[in-house]
């Protein structure tokens, strides 16, 4: 997966920052569910589930599939890769990256 830009990183971390959204991802990773079924499993209103799903969709972690009158949601095939890439993106040092001046002083044994 390609490197994620800062906006994409924020979207993924924002999506993963709420307990209900994490629970929703766990439920949806097992099977696709409509808003009503997901609402019953999570114990929150359908409106709240819809808002959580919107954030998860914006992050590219969940996708929708219309089936008659209902829209079923499921985890995208690349959701795990997006989460992994977001975490790894925080810790990648570029070529030739240097520590800050304070870090260099500490490395030389000087006090800050």
MOTA-V403308 format. One record per residue. N is the residue number from 1. RES is the residue in three letters. SS is DSSP state (hx for helix, st for strand, lp for the rest). PHI is phi in whole degrees, -180 to 180 (NA if undefined). PSI is psi in whole degrees, -180 to 180 (999 if undefined). Layout:
n={N/N}
res={RES/RES}
ss={SS/SS}
phi={PHI/PHI}
psi={PSI/PSI}
This chain:
n={1/2/3/4/5/6/7/8/9/10/11/12/13/14/15/16/17/18/19/20/21/22/23/24/25/26/27/28/29/30/31/32/33/34/35/36/37/38/39/40/41/42/43/44/45/46/47/48/49/50/51/52/53/54/55/56/57/58/59/60/61/62/63/64/65/66/67/68/69/70/71/72/73/74/75/76/77/78/79/80/81/82/83/84/85/86/87/88/89/90/91/92/93/94/95/96/97/98/99/100/101/102/103/104/105/106/107/108/109/110/111/112}
res={UNK/UNK/UNK/UNK/UNK/UNK/UNK/UNK/UNK/UNK/UNK/UNK/UNK/UNK/UNK/UNK/UNK/UNK/UNK/UNK/UNK/UNK/UNK/UNK/UNK/UNK/UNK/UNK/UNK/UNK/UNK/UNK/UNK/UNK/UNK/UNK/UNK/UNK/UNK/UNK/UNK/UNK/UNK/UNK/UNK/UNK/UNK/UNK/UNK/UNK/UNK/UNK/UNK/UNK/UNK/UNK/UNK/UNK/UNK/UNK/UNK/UNK/UNK/UNK/UNK/UNK/UNK/UNK/UNK/UNK/UNK/UNK/UNK/UNK/UNK/UNK/UNK/UNK/UNK/UNK/UNK/UNK/UNK/UNK/UNK/UNK/UNK/UNK/UNK/UNK/UNK/UNK/UNK/UNK/UNK/UNK/UNK/UNK/UNK/UNK/UNK/UNK/UNK/UNK/UNK/UNK/UNK/UNK/UNK/UNK/UNK/UNK}
ss={lp/lp/lp/lp/lp/hx/hx/hx/hx/hx/hx/hx/hx/hx/hx/lp/lp/lp/hx/hx/hx/hx/hx/hx/hx/hx/hx/hx/hx/hx/lp/lp/st/st/hx/hx/hx/hx/hx/hx/hx/hx/lp/lp/lp/hx/hx/hx/hx/hx/hx/hx/hx/hx/hx/hx/hx/hx/lp/lp/lp/st/st/st/st/st/st/lp/lp/st/st/st/st/st/st/lp/lp/lp/hx/hx/hx/hx/hx/hx/hx/hx/hx/hx/hx/hx/hx/lp/lp/lp/lp/lp/lp/lp/lp/lp/hx/hx/hx/hx/hx/hx/hx/lp/lp/lp/lp/lp}
phi={NA/-68/-62/-93/-77/-56/-64/-65/-60/-62/-60/-65/-66/-64/-63/-88/-83/-111/-59/-64/-69/-64/-63/-62/-62/-61/-63/-74/-75/-87/-167/-79/-141/-86/-60/-62/-67/-67/-61/-65/-70/-88/73/-130/-69/-64/-63/-65/-63/-60/-65/-63/-65/-61/-66/-66/-68/-60/-83/77/-99/-135/-131/-109/-142/-77/-130/66/-82/-108/-112/-100/-113/-149/-72/-69/-60/-97/-59/-63/-65/-64/-65/-61/-64/-65/-68/-64/-65/-75/-110/-82/-101/-72/-61/73/-65/-115/-69/-67/-59/-64/-65/-67/-65/-64/-64/-86/91/-89/-83/-86}
psi={140/161/143/140/165/-37/-42/-40/-46/-42/-46/-48/-36/-43/-35/-1/-10/136/-42/-37/-37/-42/-41/-43/-42/-45/-45/-18/-20/-37/160/145/152/171/-42/-45/-41/-37/-45/-40/-36/-17/32/168/160/-34/-43/-41/-42/-41/-42/-42/-35/-44/-41/-37/-42/-31/-6/22/-20/146/157/151/115/130/95/-124/-13/152/121/142/148/160/137/153/-29/10/-47/-40/-39/-42/-44/-45/-36/-45/-46/-31/-23/-27/6/128/135/164/134/13/136/149/162/168/-40/-38/-38/-40/-42/-40/-30/-4/9/154/153/999}
